[in-house]
Amino acid sequence: MLLDAVQLQKILPHRYPFLFLDRVLEAVPGVKIVAQKLVSISDPILQGHFPGFPILPGVVQVEAMAQAAVVLAHLSGVFDPALHNCLFLGIEQAKFRAPVVPGDVLTIEVQAQRLGRIGKFSGETRVGDQVRSSGVFTAIIDAKTKADAGASA
């Protein structure tokens, strides 16, 4: 394992219940990252999505891909959590192929198509060998303002 949940919290601003990565298994700076989310029935979002038929929402799978992209940008030297915010700009070609349910280990693989102030990434999530979702997305890295720095202190 390359990074665990505690190490991820030093990179990502997200916290429970909105931190959707549990570990990073592999990273090639500037190229790709492979992370995992352990899907548990105790995940708060599954209490309401849907009672009696809990499935991880597609939007959460997309957010997990985006969080992995931020970690990749950090490991590639273009994102510093002390100096920058990284914000979603858009998603294209999002596809959802099969449900993700409690007990699944969701593997998230993200490839950098372009790194820089505006980054472009492609990603997919899998359970085992089966693709569950995929998409192409863009994000912007902006310098933190004094207000941002004060809010996180």
C-alpha positions in Angstrom: 0.0 0.0 0.0 1.3 3.4 -1.0 -0.9 5.7 1.2 -3.4 4.9 3.9 -6.5 6.9 5.0 -4.5 9.0 7.5 -1.9 9.9 4.9 -4.7 10.8 2.4 -6.2 13.2 4.9 -2.9 15.2 4.7 -3.5 15.7 1.0 -7.3 15.9 0.6 -9.5 18.5 2.4 -12.3 16.0 2.5 -13.3 14.4 5.8 -15.9 11.7 6.9 -18.5 11.3 5.6 -17.3 12.8 2.3 -13.8 11.2 2.1 -14.3 8.4 -0.5 -10.8 6.9 -0.6 -9.5 4.4 1.9 -6.0 3.8 0.4 -3.8 4.2 -2.6 -2.3 1.0 -4.0 -0.2 2.4 -6.8 0.8 5.7 -8.3 2.9 6.7 -11.3 3.3 10.5 -11.0 2.1 12.3 -14.0 0.5 9.2 -15.4 -2.0 7.3 -13.2 -3.2 6.3 -9.7 -5.0 3.3 -8.3 -7.0 3.7 -5.1 -9.7 1.8 -3.2 -12.9 2.5 -1.3 -14.2 -0.2 1.0 -18.0 0.0 0.7 -19.7 -0.6 4.0 -23.3 -0.8 5.1 -22.3 1.7 7.8 -21.6 4.4 5.1 -24.2 7.1 5.9 -25.2 7.6 2.3 -26.3 4.0 2.0 -28.9 4.5 4.8 -31.0 6.5 2.4 -29.9 5.2 -1.0 -31.9 3.0 -0.9 -33.5 1.4 2.2 -33.7 -2.3 1.6 -31.5 -2.0 -1.5 -28.4 -0.1 -0.6 -26.3 0.9 -3.6 -23.4 3.4 -3.8 -24.7 6.4 -5.8 -23.0 7.1 -9.2 -22.2 10.6 -8.1 -20.1 9.2 -5.2 -18.2 7.0 -7.6 -17.4 10.1 -9.7 -16.3 12.0 -6.6 -14.0 9.1 -5.6 -12.4 9.4 -9.1 -12.0 13.1 -8.6 -10.5 12.7 -5.2 -8.0 10.2 -6.6 -7.1 12.7 -9.3 -6.3 15.3 -6.6 -4.0 12.8 -5.0 -2.4 12.1 -8.4 -1.9 15.9 -9.0 -0.3 16.1 -5.5 2.1 13.2 -6.1 2.9 14.7 -9.5 4.0 18.0 -7.9 1.2 20.3 -9.3 -1.1 20.4 -6.2 0.0 21.4 -2.7 -2.8 21.2 -0.2 -1.3 24.0 1.9 -1.3 26.4 -1.1 -4.1 25.3 -3.4 -7.7 24.4 -3.7 -8.7 21.9 -6.4 -12.2 22.3 -7.7 -14.3 20.2 -10.2 -15.0 21.9 -13.5 -16.9 19.3 -15.4 -17.6 15.7 -16.2 -18.1 14.1 -19.6 -18.9 10.7 -20.8 -20.1 9.5 -17.4 -21.4 5.9 -17.6 -22.7 3.7 -14.8 -22.8 0.0 -15.7 -23.6 -2.0 -12.6 -24.5 -1.3 -8.9 -21.9 -1.0 -6.2 -23.1 -2.6 -2.9 -22.0 -3.0 0.7 -19.1 -5.5 0.9 -17.6 -4.4 -2.4 -14.1 -3.2 -2.7 -14.3 -0.4 -5.2 -11.0 0.0 -7.2 -10.6 3.5 -8.6 -8.1 4.0 -11.5 -7.5 7.5 -12.8 -5.2 8.5 -15.7 -3.9 12.0 -16.2 -4.6 13.3 -19.7 -3.3 16.8 -18.9 -1.8 18.1 -15.6 -1.4 21.7 -14.8 -3.6 24.6 -13.5 -6.4 23.0 -15.4 -6.2 19.2 -15.4 -8.1 16.6 -17.4 -8.4 13.0 -16.3 -10.1 9.8 -17.3 -11.2 7.3 -14.7 -13.0 4.1 -14.0 -14.2 2.2 -11.0 -14.2 -1.6 -10.8 -15.3 -4.3 -8.5 -13.0 -7.2 -9.2 -12.6 -7.2 -13.0 -16.0 -5.7 -13.7 -16.2 -2.0 -14.6 -18.9 -0.2 -12.6 -18.5 3.4 -13.8 -16.3 5.6 -15.9 -15.9 9.2 -17.0 -13.7 12.0 -18.2 -13.4 15.1 -16.0 -11.7 18.4 -15.6 -10.6 20.3 -12.5 -8.8 23.6 -11.7 -6.1 24.2 -9.2 -6.4 27.7 -7.7 -4.2 29.4 -5.1 -5.8 29.6 -1.7 -6.8 33.0 -0.5 -6.2 34.4 3.0 -9.9 33.6 3.7 -9.3 29.9 2.7 -6.2 29.7 4.9 -8.1 31.0 7.9 -11.0 28.7 7.3 -8.8 25.6 7.4 -6.7 26.7 10.4 
